[in-house]
């Protein structure tokens, strides 16, 4: 094995290497975002929906009262219609 050939390869490799990185200069620019009209509409709708409670307490209270008093009655037809509508089947 000849070592003198390896020295030449090593020198060539060192010449091709980048010696130092250039310093990055800071700028005073700030990132900006420009939203489309549709995005602004979605944002307004999202804000409006975030103010609406997930559970309608008035409905829950009324149903609890009906169940407690024994007056809550759902007919078989309504149950069947809801089940069929969940599968997109019309009866």
C-alpha positions in Angstrom: 0.0 0.0 0.0 1.4 3.4 -0.9 0.9 6.1 1.7 2.1 9.0 -0.5 -1.1 8.7 -2.7 -3.3 9.2 0.4 -1.5 12.4 1.3 -2.5 13.9 -2.1 -6.1 12.9 -1.7 -6.2 14.4 1.8 -4.8 17.8 0.5 -7.3 17.9 -2.3 -10.1 17.2 0.2 -9.0 20.0 2.5 -8.9 22.5 -0.4 -12.5 21.8 -1.3 -13.9 22.2 2.2 -15.6 25.4 3.2 -13.4 27.1 5.7 -15.9 29.1 7.6 -19.6 30.0 7.5 -20.6 33.5 6.8 -22.3 35.3 9.6 -26.0 35.9 9.2 -27.0 39.5 9.5 -30.2 40.2 11.4 -33.0 42.2 9.8 -35.7 44.2 11.4 -38.4 42.6 9.2 -41.3 40.9 10.8 -43.3 38.0 9.4 -46.7 39.0 8.0 -49.7 37.0 7.1 -52.4 38.1 4.8 -55.7 36.1 5.1 -58.1 35.7 2.3 -61.7 36.7 2.7 -62.8 33.1 3.0 -60.3 32.5 5.8 -61.5 35.6 7.6 -65.1 34.3 7.3 -64.0 30.9 8.8 -62.2 32.7 11.6 -65.4 34.8 12.4 -67.5 31.6 12.4 -65.0 29.8 14.6 -65.1 32.6 17.1 -68.9 32.6 17.1 -69.1 28.9 17.6 -66.5 29.0 20.4 -68.9 31.2 22.4 -71.7 28.6 22.2 -71.7 26.0 24.9 -71.3 22.4 23.8 -74.2 21.2 26.0 -77.5 22.9 25.9 -78.3 22.9 29.6 -81.9 24.0 29.2 -82.7 21.0 27.0 -80.8 18.6 29.4 -82.7 20.0 32.4 -86.1 19.6 30.6 -85.3 16.0 29.6 -84.1 15.1 33.2 -87.3 16.5 34.6 -89.4 14.5 32.1 -87.5 11.3 32.9 -87.8 11.9 36.7 -91.5 12.5 36.5 -92.1 9.6 34.1 -93.5 11.7 31.3 -90.6 11.1 28.9 -91.9 8.9 26.2 -90.3 8.3 22.8 -92.3 6.3 20.3 -90.8 3.3 18.4 -91.4 5.1 15.1 -89.2 8.1 16.1 -86.5 5.7 17.2 -86.7 3.7 14.0 -86.6 6.9 11.9 -83.4 8.1 13.7 -81.7 4.8 13.3 -82.5 4.7 9.6 -81.5 8.3 9.0 -78.1 7.5 10.5 -77.6 5.0 7.7 -79.1 7.4 5.1 -82.1 5.1 4.6 -85.5 6.7 4.4 -88.5 4.8 5.7 
